[in-house]
Amino acid sequence: MAVTVLTAPALRDPAWTRRLFWASVAAVLLVPMLVVTEFKLWVLVEPDNLKVTLKFLRDFLPPRIDVEFLAMVAREAWRTVAIATAGIALALLLAIPLTLASTAALSVSALSGRMHALPFALRQSVRWLLILLRSVPELVWALVFVRVVGLGPTAGVLAIALTYSGMLGKVYGEILESGETHATTSLLRNGSGRLQAFFYGLLPQNSAELTSYTVYRWECAIRSSAVLGFVGAGGLGQQMDTSMKMFNGSEVSTMLLVFIGLVWLADLASSGLRKALG
């Protein structure tokens, strides 16, 4: 009869030395970065700076809540959502074909083993294009388009479309290639076209994850559209920039509260959609 011997649990984490080592490495790397960025947190509590900060915050109260101003804020908040949604829609029009062109799982030439040189070069070129699109921040694209098409929402829509097409295309490709590709390979081997293999093989297995990431990016686009307004790309951010330049803290306070509510509603909508799909 076997006898079970109970041993007391270790009083010390056996991995603490490794964790301490990596924490020390992180600290050693962080300190020079703080020096380079001239990060000085104590500046915030210096008497002169604290006085300016408190005055700026006092101007936020009370928020402006008259009917005419709230109607304008509601209109600009809706425009902010419209900018984000239109930008994501255009980004999808660019990202989907670029994803299909860059996904190795849809390559017919790779079925026999190593992918042929020409298809490989084409896919790499598309991937470099996706890198280019997402490496330029939407704020920079907005500055460019404000000078091309003028102030207004059009610049914001185009800026979001270009940057987010690169982000969506890159992540879509990773999702499709990291999933199960057996069904897709079987369809291609039996004479199916690439689009058929995509719609009947890759898409059904990855649709929930693709949709979840798209909705998440739509949330990010709403936040980005407000930031883009500070460079003249329309929406709530542009009105907020105007109020800040006029030192009207009560208007800024109202718009900040509305924007917080807007992001909260977008989060609720995206969570509900994820649950419905999952």
Secondary structure, DSSP 8 states (H G I E B T S, - for coil): ----------SS-TTHHHHHHHHHHHHHHHHHHHHHTT--GGGGGSHHHHHHHHHHHHTT-S----HHHHHHHHHHHHHHHHHHHHHHHHHHHHHHHHHHHH-GGG-SGGGGSS--HHHHHHHHHHHHHHHHHHHS-HHHHHHHHHHHH-SSHHHHHHHHHHHHHHHHHHHHHHHHHHS--HHHHHHHHTT--HHHHIIIIIHHHHHHHHHHHHHHHHHHHHHHHHHHGGGT--SHHHHHHHHHHTT-HHHHHHHHHHHHHHHHHHHHHHHHHHHHH-
